[in-house]
């Protein structure tokens, strides 16, 4: 992986392990496991973020329910085929586990990529402005991660006019949201959406840096 690919997707999470690691797959002889971190917000709420971790790291660090981890890595996506449908799933891919530092931001991400769908701008019933943007972030081996992002206020007004293919860098935090999805035959199902809540946008020589509120987008798991 080259320098640009290492630095166009940077994530750090500090939180508590909330489920035991479960083996999922193997790549070039290295096994990978899935678990989840409970990451605190300033509001005292918590985001439950899925993480993927290698057996190499599991042999060097304790990763059990209740353990506190300080992880660095990337926010990645992959498609899961479910019958005739394909779902976009998101996970924090762990590159390393660091020593805990109480002075660090427990949830931070910076990604650089390209808008791959027209931005969706709307307002809430309380007249808050929102814009959903899907950003394609290049990865090694000619792969890309498709990261849903949410902007508010002036950031939302600015990004709504950007075009598919435009390049931008965003910083913010990863968040989760539980919601109820209505299915056929009046059935409902509880699902979880994950996205990047954006606090800063950089594109070309133009910079935005505004406080934003917590919101959601439509990527499902």
C-alpha positions in Angstrom: 0.0 0.0 0.0 1.5 3.4 -1.0 1.7 6.5 1.1 -1.4 8.1 -0.3 -3.5 5.0 0.3 -2.3 4.8 3.8 -3.2 8.4 4.5 -6.5 8.9 2.7 -8.4 6.9 5.3 -7.3 7.4 8.9 -9.4 6.3 11.9 -8.9 6.2 15.7 -11.4 4.8 18.2 -11.1 4.4 21.9 -13.8 2.3 23.6 -14.8 -0.8 25.4 -15.1 -4.2 23.8 -18.8 -5.3 23.9 -18.7 -8.7 22.3 -16.2 -11.6 22.0 -14.3 -11.7 18.8 -15.8 -14.1 16.2 -13.7 -15.6 13.3 -15.0 -14.4 9.9 -12.4 -15.0 7.2 -8.8 -15.5 6.1 -6.6 -13.5 3.7 -3.1 -14.8 2.6 -3.0 -17.1 5.6 -4.0 -14.4 8.2 -7.2 -14.9 10.1 -9.6 -12.0 10.9 -12.1 -11.7 13.6 -15.1 -9.4 14.1 -16.1 -7.7 17.4 -17.4 -4.2 18.4 -16.4 -1.2 20.5 -18.7 1.0 22.6 -17.3 4.5 22.0 -18.5 7.4 24.2 -19.9 10.7 22.9 -19.7 14.0 24.7 -23.5 13.7 25.2 -22.8 10.6 27.3 -24.5 8.4 24.6 -22.4 5.7 23.0 -21.8 4.5 19.5 -21.4 0.8 18.9 -18.9 0.4 16.1 -18.1 -3.0 14.4 -14.3 -3.6 14.2 -12.3 -6.2 12.2 -9.0 -7.4 13.8 -6.4 -9.9 12.8 -5.2 -12.9 14.7 -1.8 -11.3 14.7 -3.0 -8.5 16.9 -5.1 -10.9 19.0 -2.0 -12.8 20.0 -0.4 -9.6 21.3 -3.3 -7.8 23.0 -6.2 -8.8 25.2 -9.5 -8.3 23.3 -12.2 -9.5 25.6 -15.6 -8.1 26.7 -14.9 -5.2 29.1 -11.4 -4.5 27.8 -10.7 -0.9 26.8 -8.9 -0.5 23.4 -7.3 2.4 21.6 -7.3 1.4 18.0 -6.0 3.0 14.8 -6.9 1.9 11.3 -9.3 2.6 8.5 -13.1 2.8 8.1 -13.8 0.2 5.3 -16.8 -1.1 3.4 -17.7 -4.4 1.7 -20.7 -5.8 0.0 -22.6 -8.7 1.4 -24.8 -10.7 -1.0 -28.2 -11.5 0.6 -30.3 -13.4 -1.9 -30.8 -11.1 -4.9 -29.8 -8.1 -2.9 -26.4 -6.6 -2.0 -25.8 -4.8 1.3 -23.1 -2.3 2.0 -21.5 -3.2 5.4 -19.1 -1.0 7.2 -16.3 -1.9 9.7 -13.3 -0.3 11.5 -10.3 -2.2 10.2 -7.7 -2.3 13.0 -4.1 -1.8 12.0 -2.7 -1.4 15.5 -3.7 -1.2 19.1 -2.0 1.7 21.1 -1.6 2.5 24.7 -4.7 4.3 26.2 -4.4 8.1 26.4 -7.2 9.9 28.3 -6.3 13.2 26.5 -7.0 11.8 23.0 -10.3 12.2 21.1 -12.0 8.9 21.5 -13.5 9.0 18.0 -11.8 10.7 15.0 -11.6 10.0 11.3 -10.2 11.7 8.2 -10.9 10.5 4.7 -10.0 11.8 1.2 -12.0 10.5 -1.7 -14.4 11.2 -4.5 -18.1 11.9 -4.5 -19.7 8.8 -6.2 -23.4 9.7 -6.0 -25.2 13.0 -6.3 -25.4 14.6 -2.8 -28.9 14.4 -1.2 -29.8 17.7 0.4 -32.9 18.1 2.7 -34.3 19.8 5.7 -35.8 18.3 8.9 -39.2 19.3 10.3 -37.2 21.7 12.6 -35.6 23.4 9.5 -32.2 21.9 10.1 -30.2 21.4 6.8 -28.7 18.0 6.1 -26.8 16.6 3.1 -25.9 12.9 2.6 -22.8 12.2 0.6 -21.3 8.9 -0.4 -17.5 9.1 -0.8 -15.4 6.5 -2.6 -11.9 6.2 -1.0 -9.2 4.4 -2.8 -7.5 1.4 -1.2 -4.7 -1.0 -2.3 -5.2 -3.6 -4.9 -7.5 -1.4 -7.0 -10.3 -1.5 -4.3 -12.4 1.3 -3.0 -14.3 1.9 0.3 -17.7 3.6 0.0 -18.2 5.7 3.1 -21.5 7.4 3.8 -21.1 10.9 5.3 -23.5 13.4 6.7 -23.1 17.2 6.7 -25.2 19.9 8.5 -25.9 23.6 8.2 -23.4 25.6 6.1 -21.4 22.4 5.3 -24.6 20.9 3.9 -25.3 23.9 1.8 -21.8 24.0 0.4 -21.5 20.3 -0.5 -25.0 20.0 -2.1 -23.6 21.8 -5.2 -20.6 19.5 -5.6 -20.6 17.0 -8.5 -20.0 13.3 -8.9 -16.2 12.9 -9.3 -15.3 15.9 -7.2 -12.5 15.3 -4.7 -12.7 16.3 -1.0 -11.3 15.6 2.4 -13.6 15.4 5.4 -12.9 15.0 9.1 -15.3 14.1 11.8 -16.4 11.0 13.8 -17.9 7.6 13.1 -21.4 7.1 14.6 -24.1 4.5 14.7 -27.9 4.7 14.9 -30.5 2.2 15.5 -33.8 2.6 13.6 -36.9 0.6 12.5 -37.2 -0.4 8.9 -40.7 -1.1 7.5 -40.8 -4.3 5.4 -43.5 -5.9 3.3 -46.7 -7.2 4.9 -46.5 -4.5 7.6 -43.5 -6.2 9.2 -40.8 -4.1 10.8 -37.1 -4.8 11.5 -34.6 -3.1 13.7 -31.4 -2.1 11.9 -28.2 -0.1 12.5 -26.9 2.6 10.2 -23.2 3.8 10.3 -21.8 7.0 8.9 -19.2 9.7 9.3 -20.6 12.8 11.0 -18.6 15.6 9.3 -17.2 18.6 11.2 -14.8 19.9 8.5 -14.6 19.8 4.7 -11.5 20.7 2.6 -11.7 20.8 -1.2 -9.2 22.6 -3.3 -8.3 26.0 -1.7 -11.7 26.2 0.1 -12.1 25.2 3.7 -15.1 24.8 6.0 -14.7 24.2 9.7 -18.0 24.4 11.6 -19.5 22.7 14.5 -22.1 20.1 13.4 -24.8 18.1 15.0 -25.4 14.3 15.0 -27.4 13.0 12.2 -27.9 9.8 10.1 -27.8 8.4 6.6 -29.3 5.4 4.8 -26.6 2.8 4.7 -27.9 -0.3 6.5 -26.6 -3.3 8.2 
